[in-house]
Amino acid sequence: MDLVLGPLRISRLEPETRALGPGQRAVVWFQGCTLSCGGCIAASMNAAPPMLRTTPRALADWILSTGIDGFTLSGGDPFDQPLDALAELLEIVRSESPLGAMVYTGRTLSQLQCLDDPNALRCLRAIDILVDGPYIEELNDGLGWRGSSNQVVHVIGPRSAGAEAGAVTTRKLELRVAPNGLVSFTGLPARKRGCDMGSRLEFAAGNRSASESQNEGEMH
């Protein structure tokens, strides 16, 4: 993605996953959330500075370049981004491709519909699958694309094929190991596994790197 400064705050990008929605999807994790749900798997990410700041056009171009079946917006909470910029992003992708949009938010659909901002309704008109509601650790049942059973997978747009599996399938986690040894995961962890997942992966990556260095030293 071109480094064009803009209003959208990005924590992470994943060009291909099957863990967060139907089919093969690109995922954008936005930085920042004002809800502070207990047990949130993204708490440390929300507290960190954004990886980059970009424009709706530049982010849409990245999504359109990935060659996937649809895209998912998560975070952080997408609705804590500037809503005019979020609506513009969703509308660009919708007008220029057949990709379906799936969005996670800690707000409920009714709360979003009542927001005193016309850009919120612009966003909703361009979303096909909305997973809504605050995360509640005690209700994490390990099923579907929702983090806890109080959350609802809403089909609100026509590009939502496969959404019926969103609350009933067993979850999958996908692990990635970058060339520099950084380990990351995509998906929703089981109950009481989210908060320390990142630190555990960093520890594992550090041990892996140390082990490889030792092995290289023994070989020379």
GROMACS elastic network, one bead per residue, 0.5 to 0.9 nm:
[ bonds ]
;  ai    aj funct       b0    kb
    1     4     6  0.84471   500
    1    58     6  0.67878   500
    1    59     6  0.72819   500
    1    61     6  0.78536   500
    1    62     6  0.58337   500
    2    54     6  0.84243   500
    2    58     6  0.67112   500
    2    59     6  0.88132   500
    2    62     6  0.87082   500
    3    52     6  0.76463   500
    3    53     6  0.78809   500
    3    54     6  0.68457   500
    3    58     6  0.83174   500
    4    52     6  0.89074   500
    4    53     6  0.73787   500
    4    54     6  0.53737   500
    4    55     6  0.65856   500
    4    58     6  0.70976   500
    5     8     6  0.85681   500
    5    52     6  0.78084   500
    5    53     6  0.52546   500
    5    55     6  0.65041   500
    6     9     6  0.79985   500
    6    52     6  0.89167   500
    6    53     6  0.53089   500
    6    56     6  0.77722   500
    6    58     6  0.89892   500
    7    53     6  0.62528   500
    7    54     6  0.61178   500
    7    55     6  0.60710   500
    7    56     6  0.81118   500
    7    81     6  0.77986   500
    7    82     6  0.68814   500
    7    85     6  0.69169   500
    8    30     6  0.76254   500
    8    31     6  0.85743   500
    8    52     6  0.83129   500
    8    53     6  0.54162   500
    8    54     6  0.52745   500
    8    55     6  0.60499   500
    8    56     6  0.71194   500
    8    59     6  0.86470   500
    8    81     6  0.63184   500
    8    82     6  0.71685   500
    8    85     6  0.69554   500
    8    86     6  0.76305   500
    9    29     6  0.89026   500
    9    30     6  0.57494   500
    9    31     6  0.54026   500
    9    32     6  0.78107   500
    9    49     6  0.87623   500
    9    50     6  0.56020   500
    9    51     6  0.75602   500
    9    52     6  0.61774   500
    9    54     6  0.67411   500
    9    81     6  0.72622   500
   10    13     6  0.76746   500
   10    28     6  0.72734   500
   10    29     6  0.61575   500
   10    31     6  0.52689   500
   10    32     6  0.88501   500
   10    50     6  0.53937   500
   10    51     6  0.56641   500
   10    52     6  0.53818   500
   10    53     6  0.60339   500
   10    54     6  0.75562   500
   10    75     6  0.85272   500
   11    28     6  0.79096   500
   11    29     6  0.55334   500
   11    30     6  0.53472   500
   11    32     6  0.85792   500
   11    45     6  0.68949   500
   11    46     6  0.80324   500
   11    48     6  0.83368   500
   11    49     6  0.78951   500
   11    50     6  0.50494   500
   11    52     6  0.70232   500
   11    75     6  0.76552   500
   11    76     6  0.84339   500
   12    27     6  0.82561   500
   12    28     6  0.62118   500
   12    29     6  0.51393   500
   12    30     6  0.71363   500
   12    31     6  0.82747   500
   12    50     6  0.84900   500
   12    51     6  0.67926   500
   12    52     6  0.86967   500
   12    75     6  0.86531   500
   13    26     6  0.76844   500
   13    27     6  0.59111   500
   13    29     6  0.63267   500
   13    30     6  0.88994   500
   14    17     6  0.71748   500
   14    25     6  0.85076   500
   14    26     6  0.56605   500
   14    27     6  0.50717   500
   14    28     6  0.66044   500
   14    29     6  0.84641   500
   14   186     6  0.83689   500
   15    25     6  0.70805   500
   15    27     6  0.64268   500
   15    28     6  0.85856   500
   15    62     6  0.86859   500
   15    63     6  0.76936   500
   15    66     6  0.58924   500
   15    67     6  0.86007   500
   15    68     6  0.80272   500
   15    71     6  0.89896   500
   16    24     6  0.60906   500
   16    25     6  0.53027   500
   16    27     6  0.73325   500
   16    66     6  0.76213   500
   16    67     6  0.87724   500
   16    68     6  0.70732   500
   17    20     6  0.69516   500
   17    21     6  0.85347   500
   17    23     6  0.81826   500
   17    24     6  0.55144   500
   17    25     6  0.53182   500
   17    26     6  0.64474   500
   17    27     6  0.75567   500
   17   174     6  0.76349   500
   17   186     6  0.74395   500
   17   187     6  0.87803   500
   18    21     6  0.64956   500
   18    22     6  0.68204   500
   18    23     6  0.58494   500
   18    24     6  0.50126   500
   18    25     6  0.62846   500
   18    26     6  0.89313   500
   18   172     6  0.83601   500
   18   174     6  0.82336   500
   18   186     6  0.88966   500
   18   187     6  0.86741   500
   19    22     6  0.81240   500
   19    23     6  0.87648   500
   19    24     6  0.84756   500
   19    25     6  0.84778   500
   19   145     6  0.77717   500
   19   171     6  0.73295   500
   19   172     6  0.57472   500
   19   173     6  0.63479   500
   19   174     6  0.68057   500
   19   186     6  0.65059   500
   19   187     6  0.51192   500
   19   188     6  0.80340   500
   20    23     6  0.88316   500
   20    24     6  0.88470   500
   20    25     6  0.74909   500
   20    27     6  0.78515   500
   20    71     6  0.89990   500
   20    72     6  0.70088   500
   20   102     6  0.87508   500
   20   144     6  0.89547   500
   20   145     6  0.60411   500
   20   172     6  0.87951   500
   20   186     6  0.76391   500
   20   187     6  0.59146   500
   20   188     6  0.81026   500
   21    24     6  0.78843   500
   21    25     6  0.70730   500
   21    70     6  0.83453   500
   21    71     6  0.81901   500
   21    72     6  0.71233   500
   21   102     6  0.71725   500
   21   129     6  0.87937   500
   21   144     6  0.89950   500
   21   145     6  0.65921   500
   21   162     6  0.80794   500
   21   163     6  0.75021   500
   21   165     6  0.88550   500
   21   166     6  0.71887   500
   22    25     6  0.74929   500
   22    69     6  0.81816   500
   22    70     6  0.78553   500
   22   160     6  0.82444   500
   22   161     6  0.73250   500
   22   162     6  0.53140   500
   22   163     6  0.65460   500
   22   165     6  0.80346   500
   22   166     6  0.80417   500
   23    68     6  0.81558   500
   23    69     6  0.59593   500
   23    70     6  0.72746   500
   23   162     6  0.77524   500
   24    68     6  0.55605   500
   24    69     6  0.53373   500
   24    70     6  0.67760   500
   24    71     6  0.83039   500
   25    66     6  0.87126   500
   25    67     6  0.87840   500
   25    68     6  0.53880   500
   25    69     6  0.57103   500
   25    72     6  0.67297   500
   26    63     6  0.66294   500
   26    66     6  0.70237   500
   26    67     6  0.87032   500
   26    68     6  0.65700   500
   26    69     6  0.82695   500
   26    70     6  0.66844   500
   26    72     6  0.62523   500
   26    73     6  0.86485   500
   27    63     6  0.84554   500
   27    70     6  0.89868   500
   27    71     6  0.57287   500
   27    73     6  0.58604   500
   27    74     6  0.72955   500
   28    59     6  0.89641   500
   28    63     6  0.87743   500
   28    71     6  0.79091   500
   28    72     6  0.63727   500
   28    74     6  0.60848   500
   28    75     6  0.74704   500
   29    72     6  0.85410   500
   29    73     6  0.61253   500
   29    76     6  0.66169   500
   29    77     6  0.83338   500
   29    78     6  0.80937   500
   30    33     6  0.87136   500
   30    46     6  0.83792   500
   30    50     6  0.80717   500
   30    73     6  0.74293   500
   30    74     6  0.61859   500
   30    76     6  0.52965   500
   30    77     6  0.66047   500
   30    78     6  0.60719   500
   30    80     6  0.87123   500
   30    81     6  0.77795   500
   31    45     6  0.68148   500
   31    46     6  0.53030   500
   31    47     6  0.81278   500
   31    48     6  0.78487   500
   31    49     6  0.76156   500
   31    50     6  0.56946   500
   31    51     6  0.82335   500
   31    75     6  0.59583   500
   31    76     6  0.51185   500
   31    77     6  0.75353   500
   31    78     6  0.83160   500
   31    80     6  0.87011   500
   31    81     6  0.83654   500
   32    43     6  0.88919   500
   32    45     6  0.77631   500
   32    47     6  0.70341   500
   32    48     6  0.84305   500
   32    49     6  0.88521   500
   32    50     6  0.83083   500
   32    75     6  0.70635   500
   32    77     6  0.64928   500
   32    78     6  0.83839   500
   32    80     6  0.67834   500
   32    81     6  0.79098   500
   33    36     6  0.69134   500
   33    43     6  0.86311   500
   33    46     6  0.62855   500
   33    47     6  0.88220   500
   33    75     6  0.75412   500
   33    77     6  0.51279   500
   33    78     6  0.81802   500
   33    79     6  0.84431   500
   33    80     6  0.60024   500
   33    81     6  0.87785   500
   33   106     6  0.87561   500
   34    37     6  0.89828   500
   34    76     6  0.84492   500
   34    77     6  0.80384   500
   34    80     6  0.72370   500
   35    77     6  0.85252   500
   35   106     6  0.71255   500
   35   107     6  0.86892   500
   35   134     6  0.78470   500
   36    39     6  0.87190   500
   36    40     6  0.72455   500
   36    43     6  0.75001   500
   37    40     6  0.55931   500
   37    43     6  0.86215   500
   37   106     6  0.83539   500
   37   134     6  0.64987   500
   37   135     6  0.58669   500
   37   136     6  0.70404   500
   37   137     6  0.85239   500
   38   135     6  0.73797   500
   38   136     6  0.68158   500
   38   137     6  0.66695   500
   39    42     6  0.88039   500
   39    43     6  0.80948   500
   39   135     6  0.78111   500
   39   136     6  0.75303   500
   39   137     6  0.57531   500
   39   191     6  0.85701   500
   39   192     6  0.70499   500
   39   193     6  0.86610   500
   39   194     6  0.67259   500
   39   195     6  0.58977   500
   40    43     6  0.55266   500
   40    44     6  0.89272   500
   40   135     6  0.70266   500
   40   136     6  0.86054   500
   40   137     6  0.80376   500
   40   194     6  0.67727   500
   40   195     6  0.63206   500
   41    44     6  0.79135   500
   41    45     6  0.85060   500
   41   188     6  0.81865   500
   41   189     6  0.80808   500
   41   193     6  0.82570   500
   41   196     6  0.79317   500
   41   197     6  0.76792   500
   41   198     6  0.83506   500
   42    45     6  0.50861   500
   42    46     6  0.60481   500
   42    47     6  0.86773   500
   42    75     6  0.70145   500
   42    76     6  0.66066   500
   42   194     6  0.81182   500
   42   195     6  0.75371   500
   43    46     6  0.52013   500
   43    47     6  0.63975   500
   43    48     6  0.88854   500
   43    76     6  0.81197   500
   43   195     6  0.74077   500
   44    47     6  0.51353   500
   44    48     6  0.63379   500
   44   195     6  0.83985   500
   44   198     6  0.87312   500
   45    48     6  0.52400   500
   45    49     6  0.80416   500
   45    50     6  0.83854   500
   45    75     6  0.83437   500
   45    76     6  0.76701   500
   46    49     6  0.78056   500
   46    50     6  0.83334   500
   46    75     6  0.77147   500
   46    76     6  0.58338   500
   47    50     6  0.89987   500
   48    51     6  0.85840   500
   49    52     6  0.84826   500
   50    53     6  0.68385   500
   54    57     6  0.83716   500
   54    58     6  0.65218   500
   54    59     6  0.66953   500
   55    58     6  0.52799   500
   55    59     6  0.61965   500
   55    60     6  0.84598   500
   55    85     6  0.75546   500
   55    89     6  0.82587   500
   56    59     6  0.52292   500
   56    60     6  0.59314   500
   56    61     6  0.85133   500
   56    85     6  0.59479   500
   56    86     6  0.70406   500
   56    87     6  0.86075   500
   56    88     6  0.61224   500
   56    90     6  0.83064   500
   56    92     6  0.79961   500
   57    60     6  0.50936   500
   57    61     6  0.61280   500
   57    62     6  0.87249   500
   57    88     6  0.80218   500
   57    89     6  0.65930   500
   57    92     6  0.73480   500
   58    61     6  0.51042   500
   58    62     6  0.64091   500
   58    63     6  0.88508   500
   58    89     6  0.89396   500
   59    62     6  0.51052   500
   59    63     6  0.63497   500
   59    64     6  0.86557   500
   59    89     6  0.72248   500
   60    63     6  0.50702   500
   60    64     6  0.60799   500
   60    65     6  0.85390   500
   60    89     6  0.59126   500
   60    90     6  0.79065   500
   60    92     6  0.66171   500
   60    93     6  0.58799   500
   61    64     6  0.50714   500
   61    65     6  0.61108   500
   61    66     6  0.89423   500
   61    92     6  0.89996   500
   61    93     6  0.82315   500
   62    65     6  0.51329   500
   62    66     6  0.66427   500
   63    66     6  0.56112   500
   63    67     6  0.80864   500
   63    68     6  0.83631   500
   63    70     6  0.88423   500
   63    71     6  0.72533   500
   63    93     6  0.78098   500
   64    67     6  0.67563   500
   64    68     6  0.81568   500
   64    93     6  0.71146   500
   64    96     6  0.83386   500
   64    97     6  0.74641   500
   64    99     6  0.85460   500
   65    68     6  0.84958   500
   67    70     6  0.88943   500
   68    71     6  0.75588   500
   68    99     6  0.79248   500
   69    98     6  0.83948   500
   69    99     6  0.60295   500
   69   100     6  0.74284   500
   70    98     6  0.81320   500
   70   101     6  0.61967   500
   70   102     6  0.78058   500
   70   159     6  0.87785   500
   71    99     6  0.68895   500
   71   100     6  0.64254   500
   71   101     6  0.53640   500
   71   102     6  0.62602   500
   71   103     6  0.85805   500
   72   100     6  0.85140   500
   72   101     6  0.59760   500
   72   103     6  0.56080   500
   72   104     6  0.78111   500
   73    77     6  0.84891   500
   73    78     6  0.65970   500
   73   101     6  0.77055   500
   73   102     6  0.62958   500
   73   104     6  0.63077   500
   73   105     6  0.89185   500
   74    77     6  0.61203   500
   74    78     6  0.61055   500
   74   102     6  0.86562   500
   74   103     6  0.61154   500
   74   104     6  0.50743   500
   74   105     6  0.72052   500
   75    78     6  0.63522   500
   75   104     6  0.76469   500
   75   105     6  0.82446   500
   76    79     6  0.87887   500
   76    80     6  0.77570   500
   76   104     6  0.89418   500
   76   105     6  0.82712   500
   77    80     6  0.54228   500
   77    81     6  0.74741   500
   77   104     6  0.69849   500
   77   105     6  0.53559   500
   77   106     6  0.67104   500
   77   107     6  0.87033   500
   78    81     6  0.55519   500
   78    82     6  0.87209   500
   78    83     6  0.85261   500
   78    86     6  0.74077   500
   78   103     6  0.75124   500
   78   104     6  0.72605   500
   78   105     6  0.65739   500
   79    82     6  0.74536   500
   79    83     6  0.65480   500
   79    86     6  0.77022   500
   79   104     6  0.89938   500
   79   105     6  0.68213   500
   79   106     6  0.86869   500
   79   107     6  0.82687   500
   79   112     6  0.86768   500
   79   120     6  0.80762   500
   80    83     6  0.76198   500
   81    84     6  0.86189   500
   81    85     6  0.75167   500
   81    86     6  0.66449   500
   82    85     6  0.54727   500
   82    86     6  0.63103   500
   82    87     6  0.87466   500
   83    87     6  0.59573   500
   83    88     6  0.84028   500
   83   117     6  0.81407   500
   83   118     6  0.88606   500
   83   119     6  0.55520   500
   83   120     6  0.62476   500
   83   122     6  0.87738   500
   83   123     6  0.76425   500
   84    87     6  0.51883   500
   84    88     6  0.61588   500
   84    89     6  0.87178   500
   84   118     6  0.87453   500
   84   119     6  0.54161   500
   84   120     6  0.80331   500
   84   122     6  0.84184   500
   84   123     6  0.84980   500
   85    88     6  0.50332   500
   85    89     6  0.62261   500
   85    90     6  0.87428   500
   85   119     6  0.87323   500
   86    89     6  0.51728   500
   86    90     6  0.63560   500
   86    91     6  0.86432   500
   86   119     6  0.82977   500
   86   120     6  0.87886   500
   86   123     6  0.68667   500
   87    90     6  0.52049   500
   87    91     6  0.60497   500
   87    92     6  0.85590   500
   87   119     6  0.62198   500
   87   120     6  0.73976   500
   87   121     6  0.85836   500
   87   122     6  0.57217   500
   87   124     6  0.83811   500
   87   126     6  0.76548   500
   88    91     6  0.51077   500
   88    92     6  0.60588   500
   88    93     6  0.87048   500
   88   119     6  0.89708   500
   88   122     6  0.84919   500
   88   123     6  0.81372   500
   89    92     6  0.53301   500
   89    93     6  0.64699   500
   89    94     6  0.86486   500
   89   123     6  0.89345   500
   90    93     6  0.54639   500
   90    94     6  0.61269   500
   90    95     6  0.86644   500
   90   101     6  0.74678   500
   90   122     6  0.87443   500
   90   123     6  0.66889   500
   90   126     6  0.58385   500
   90   127     6  0.73845   500
   91    95     6  0.60091   500
   91    96     6  0.85125   500
   91   122     6  0.81984   500
   91   123     6  0.78560   500
   91   125     6  0.88501   500
   91   126     6  0.61072   500
   92    95     6  0.52899   500
   92    96     6  0.61442   500
   92    97     6  0.84756   500
   93    96     6  0.52836   500
   93    97     6  0.58177   500
   93    98     6  0.81105   500
   93    99     6  0.71676   500
   93   100     6  0.88230   500
   93   101     6  0.86141   500
   94    97     6  0.56587   500
   94    98     6  0.66073   500
   94    99     6  0.67098   500
   94   100     6  0.76053   500
   94   101     6  0.81129   500
   94   126     6  0.67924   500
   94   127     6  0.89331   500
   95    98     6  0.80164   500
   96    99     6  0.87488   500
   97   100     6  0.87338   500
   98   159     6  0.77173   500
   99   159     6  0.71971   500
  100   126     6  0.88024   500
  100   127     6  0.74109   500
  100   128     6  0.59856   500
  100   129     6  0.79740   500
  100   157     6  0.83096   500
  100   158     6  0.81133   500
  100   160     6  0.63171   500
  100   161     6  0.86052   500
  101   126     6  0.72774   500
  101   127     6  0.51032   500
  101   128     6  0.52968   500
  101   129     6  0.64610   500
  101   130     6  0.84993   500
  101   157     6  0.86047   500
  101   159     6  0.75194   500
  101   160     6  0.80403   500
  102   127     6  0.62321   500
  102   128     6  0.59283   500
  102   130     6  0.57692   500
  102   131     6  0.77232   500
  102   160     6  0.82730   500
  103   127     6  0.70408   500
  103   128     6  0.82264   500
  103   129     6  0.63827   500
  103   130     6  0.50049   500
  103   131     6  0.62338   500
  103   132     6  0.83209   500
  104   107     6  0.89131   500
  104   129     6  0.86701   500
  104   130     6  0.60641   500
  104   132     6  0.60983   500
  104   133     6  0.86082   500
  104   146     6  0.84654   500
  105   108     6  0.74633   500
  105   109     6  0.88718   500
  105   130     6  0.76134   500
  105   131     6  0.63365   500
  105   132     6  0.50511   500
  105   133     6  0.64308   500
  105   134     6  0.75874   500
  106   131     6  0.83404   500
  106   132     6  0.56600   500
  106   135     6  0.68353   500
  106   151     6  0.85952   500
  107   110     6  0.82321   500
  107   111     6  0.61598   500
  107   112     6  0.66384   500
  107   132     6  0.58264   500
  107   134     6  0.63916   500
  108   111     6  0.51301   500
  108   112     6  0.63682   500
  108   113     6  0.86818   500
  108   131     6  0.85377   500
  108   134     6  0.77953   500
  108   151     6  0.83425   500
  108   152     6  0.85562   500
  109   112     6  0.51432   500
  109   113     6  0.61869   500
  109   114     6  0.87184   500
  109   124     6  0.88966   500
  109   130     6  0.79556   500
  109   131     6  0.87054   500
  109   132     6  0.63148   500
  109   133     6  0.78531   500
  109   154     6  0.83942   500
  110   113     6  0.50279   500
  110   114     6  0.63023   500
  110   115     6  0.88993   500
  111   114     6  0.51753   500
  111   115     6  0.64570   500
  112   115     6  0.53099   500
  112   116     6  0.89721   500
  112   120     6  0.65276   500
  112   121     6  0.77465   500
  112   124     6  0.82832   500
  113   116     6  0.86081   500
  113   120     6  0.71745   500
  113   121     6  0.65505   500
  113   124     6  0.81674   500
  114   117     6  0.84949   500
  114   120     6  0.88146   500
  115   118     6  0.78684   500
  115   120     6  0.67576   500
  115   121     6  0.84091   500
  116   119     6  0.89269   500
  116   120     6  0.81831   500
  117   120     6  0.57423   500
  117   121     6  0.76170   500
  118   121     6  0.54536   500
  118   122     6  0.64985   500
  118   123     6  0.89066   500
  119   123     6  0.62364   500
  119   124     6  0.87129   500
  120   123     6  0.51102   500
  120   124     6  0.63710   500
  120   125     6  0.87877   500
  121   125     6  0.61503   500
  121   126     6  0.87239   500
  122   125     6  0.52937   500
  122   126     6  0.66398   500
  123   126     6  0.53240   500
  123   127     6  0.64359   500
  124   127     6  0.51747   500
  124   128     6  0.81494   500
  124   130     6  0.85294   500
  124   156     6  0.78486   500
  124   157     6  0.86201   500
  125   128     6  0.81002   500
  125   156     6  0.79543   500
  125   157     6  0.73313   500
  126   156     6  0.89475   500
  126   157     6  0.72800   500
  127   130     6  0.68495   500
  127   155     6  0.87454   500
  127   156     6  0.67407   500
  127   157     6  0.59543   500
  127   158     6  0.89473   500
  127   159     6  0.85367   500
  128   154     6  0.81602   500
  128   155     6  0.59451   500
  128   156     6  0.50884   500
  128   158     6  0.61406   500
  128   159     6  0.55796   500
  128   160     6  0.54170   500
  129   153     6  0.67366   500
  129   154     6  0.55845   500
  129   156     6  0.59778   500
  129   157     6  0.67185   500
  129   159     6  0.81833   500
  129   160     6  0.61204   500
  129   163     6  0.70393   500
  130   152     6  0.78609   500
  130   153     6  0.58118   500
  130   154     6  0.50403   500
  130   155     6  0.66622   500
  130   156     6  0.71775   500
  131   145     6  0.78804   500
  131   146     6  0.64262   500
  131   151     6  0.65150   500
  131   152     6  0.55463   500
  131   154     6  0.62087   500
  131   166     6  0.88912   500
  132   146     6  0.82284   500
  132   150     6  0.88058   500
  132   151     6  0.54166   500
  132   152     6  0.55948   500
  132   153     6  0.68532   500
  132   154     6  0.77439   500
  133   148     6  0.89252   500
  133   150     6  0.70033   500
  133   152     6  0.70684   500
  134   147     6  0.88728   500
  134   148     6  0.83677   500
  134   150     6  0.79412   500
  134   151     6  0.69897   500
  135   139     6  0.81714   500
  135   140     6  0.81498   500
  135   146     6  0.86422   500
  135   147     6  0.61247   500
  135   148     6  0.58219   500
  135   149     6  0.87495   500
  135   150     6  0.78552   500
  135   151     6  0.73156   500
  136   139     6  0.55290   500
  136   140     6  0.67984   500
  136   147     6  0.78774   500
  136   148     6  0.58738   500
  136   149     6  0.82193   500
  136   150     6  0.75485   500
  136   151     6  0.87972   500
  137   140     6  0.54299   500
  137   147     6  0.82582   500
  137   148     6  0.68224   500
  137   191     6  0.62797   500
  137   192     6  0.70754   500
  138   141     6  0.82408   500
  138   148     6  0.78109   500
  138   191     6  0.73244   500
  138   192     6  0.86654   500
  139   142     6  0.89967   500
  139   147     6  0.82515   500
  139   149     6  0.54278   500
  139   150     6  0.69186   500
  139   191     6  0.81131   500
  140   143     6  0.78673   500
  140   146     6  0.85125   500
  140   147     6  0.59052   500
  140   149     6  0.61630   500
  140   150     6  0.87498   500
  140   190     6  0.68232   500
  140   191     6  0.53102   500
  140   192     6  0.86017   500
  141   144     6  0.88322   500
  141   147     6  0.80105   500
  141   148     6  0.62755   500
  141   149     6  0.64999   500
  141   190     6  0.74040   500
  141   191     6  0.71198   500
  142   145     6  0.89530   500
  142   146     6  0.86101   500
  142   147     6  0.75652   500
  142   148     6  0.77157   500
  142   149     6  0.88062   500
  142   169     6  0.88994   500
  142   170     6  0.66220   500
  142   171     6  0.62337   500
  142   188     6  0.80419   500
  142   189     6  0.74546   500
  142   190     6  0.53906   500
  142   191     6  0.71192   500
  143   146     6  0.71775   500
  143   147     6  0.79351   500
  143   148     6  0.81105   500
  143   149     6  0.80501   500
  143   166     6  0.81904   500
  143   167     6  0.60341   500
  143   168     6  0.56385   500
  143   169     6  0.56549   500
  143   171     6  0.55915   500
  143   190     6  0.88941   500
  144   147     6  0.77980   500
  144   165     6  0.68706   500
  144   168     6  0.51314   500
  144   170     6  0.58446   500
  144   171     6  0.55836   500
  144   172     6  0.89012   500
  144   188     6  0.87732   500
  145   153     6  0.79650   500
  145   165     6  0.83650   500
  145   166     6  0.51300   500
  145   167     6  0.62323   500
  145   168     6  0.85149   500
  145   169     6  0.80576   500
  145   170     6  0.88200   500
  145   171     6  0.70049   500
  145   187     6  0.80021   500
  145   188     6  0.72334   500
  146   149     6  0.69756   500
  146   150     6  0.85819   500
  146   151     6  0.60398   500
  146   152     6  0.71468   500
  146   153     6  0.71045   500
  146   166     6  0.71281   500
  146   167     6  0.65356   500
  146   188     6  0.78322   500
  147   150     6  0.86302   500
  147   151     6  0.71243   500
  147   188     6  0.63316   500
  147   189     6  0.81491   500
  147   190     6  0.85604   500
  147   191     6  0.88711   500
  148   151     6  0.57934   500
  148   152     6  0.89341   500
  148   191     6  0.87951   500
  149   152     6  0.75215   500
  149   167     6  0.80765   500
  152   166     6  0.89480   500
  152   167     6  0.78007   500
  153   163     6  0.75778   500
  153   164     6  0.83552   500
  153   166     6  0.62938   500
  153   167     6  0.67692   500
  154   163     6  0.82720   500
  155   158     6  0.79910   500
  155   159     6  0.89249   500
  155   160     6  0.65040   500
  155   163     6  0.69275   500
  155   164     6  0.85259   500
  156   159     6  0.89066   500
  156   160     6  0.80446   500
  157   160     6  0.63753   500
  158   161     6  0.79832   500
  160   163     6  0.56624   500
  160   164     6  0.87562   500
  161   164     6  0.78594   500
  162   165     6  0.60851   500
  162   166     6  0.77252   500
  163   166     6  0.53215   500
  163   167     6  0.85257   500
  164   167     6  0.72842   500
  164   168     6  0.80370   500
  165   168     6  0.55228   500
  165   169     6  0.57153   500
  166   169     6  0.65996   500
  167   170     6  0.87297   500
  168   171     6  0.89356   500
  171   187     6  0.75526   500
  171   188     6  0.70129   500
  171   189     6  0.80056   500
  171   190     6  0.85753   500
  172   186     6  0.85828   500
  172   187     6  0.64042   500
  172   188     6  0.75056   500
  172   189     6  0.82949   500
  173   185     6  0.65376   500
  173   186     6  0.57711   500
  173   188     6  0.66967   500
  173   189     6  0.70268   500
  174   184     6  0.83895   500
  174   185     6  0.54604   500
  174   186     6  0.51198   500
  174   187     6  0.65378   500
  175   183     6  0.69684   500
  175   184     6  0.57828   500
  175   186     6  0.65031   500
  176   182     6  0.80726   500
  176   183     6  0.55790   500
  176   184     6  0.52373   500
  176   185     6  0.60819   500
  176   186     6  0.80947   500
  177   180     6  0.79691   500
  177   181     6  0.58063   500
  177   182     6  0.57177   500
  177   184     6  0.66544   500
  177   185     6  0.89427   500
  177   205     6  0.82999   500
  178   181     6  0.52095   500
  178   182     6  0.52157   500
  178   183     6  0.63967   500
  178   184     6  0.81920   500
  179   182     6  0.73874   500
  180   183     6  0.89686   500
  180   209     6  0.88350   500
  181   205     6  0.58135   500
  181   206     6  0.77125   500
  181   208     6  0.77185   500
  181   209     6  0.66030   500
  182   201     6  0.81808   500
  182   202     6  0.68534   500
  182   205     6  0.60019   500
  182   206     6  0.82780   500
  183   198     6  0.84396   500
  183   201     6  0.57833   500
  183   202     6  0.64138   500
  183   204     6  0.79856   500
  183   205     6  0.59960   500
  184   198     6  0.72497   500
  184   201     6  0.68652   500
  184   202     6  0.82490   500
  185   188     6  0.88674   500
  185   197     6  0.85788   500
  185   198     6  0.81295   500
  185   201     6  0.84375   500
  186   189     6  0.89605   500
  188   194     6  0.77639   500
  189   192     6  0.81991   500
  189   193     6  0.58800   500
  189   194     6  0.55652   500
  189   197     6  0.80786   500
  190   193     6  0.54949   500
  190   194     6  0.69679   500
  191   194     6  0.70245   500
  192   195     6  0.70973   500
  192   196     6  0.84216   500
  193   196     6  0.63203   500
  193   197     6  0.60402   500
  194   197     6  0.51931   500
  194   198     6  0.78440   500
  195   198     6  0.72948   500
  195   199     6  0.83582   500
  196   199     6  0.53566   500
  196   200     6  0.60972   500
  196   201     6  0.86524   500
  197   200     6  0.51754   500
  197   201     6  0.62230   500
  197   202     6  0.86671   500
  198   201     6  0.51756   500
  198   202     6  0.61964   500
  198   203     6  0.86207   500
  199   202     6  0.50181   500
  199   203     6  0.61090   500
  199   204     6  0.85691   500
  200   203     6  0.50650   500
  200   204     6  0.61765   500
  200   205     6  0.85833   500
  201   205     6  0.60343   500
  201   206     6  0.84850   500
  202   205     6  0.50228   500
  202   206     6  0.60950   500
  202   207     6  0.86376   500
  203   206     6  0.50568   500
  203   207     6  0.62412   500
  203   208     6  0.85625   500
  204   207     6  0.51353   500
  204   208     6  0.60900   500
  204   209     6  0.86094   500
  205   209     6  0.61381   500
  205   210     6  0.85697   500
  206   209     6  0.51527   500
  206   210     6  0.61440   500
  206   211     6  0.85308   500
  207   210     6  0.50659   500
  207   211     6  0.60134   500
  207   212     6  0.85366   500
  208   211     6  0.51020   500
  208   212     6  0.61508   500
  208   213     6  0.86014   500
  209   212     6  0.51287   500
  209   213     6  0.61640   500
  209   214     6  0.86371   500
  210   213     6  0.51119   500
  210   214     6  0.62048   500
  210   215     6  0.86233   500
  211   214     6  0.51104   500
  211   215     6  0.61476   500
  211   216     6  0.85962   500
  212   215     6  0.50377   500
  212   216     6  0.61156   500
  212   217     6  0.85526   500
  213   216     6  0.51010   500
  213   217     6  0.61899   500
  213   218     6  0.87207   500
  214   217     6  0.50207   500
  214   218     6  0.62710   500
  214   219     6  0.87166   500
  215   218     6  0.50904   500
  215   219     6  0.62929   500
  215   220     6  0.89280   500
  216   219     6  0.51040   500
  216   220     6  0.65118   500
  217   220     6  0.54146   500
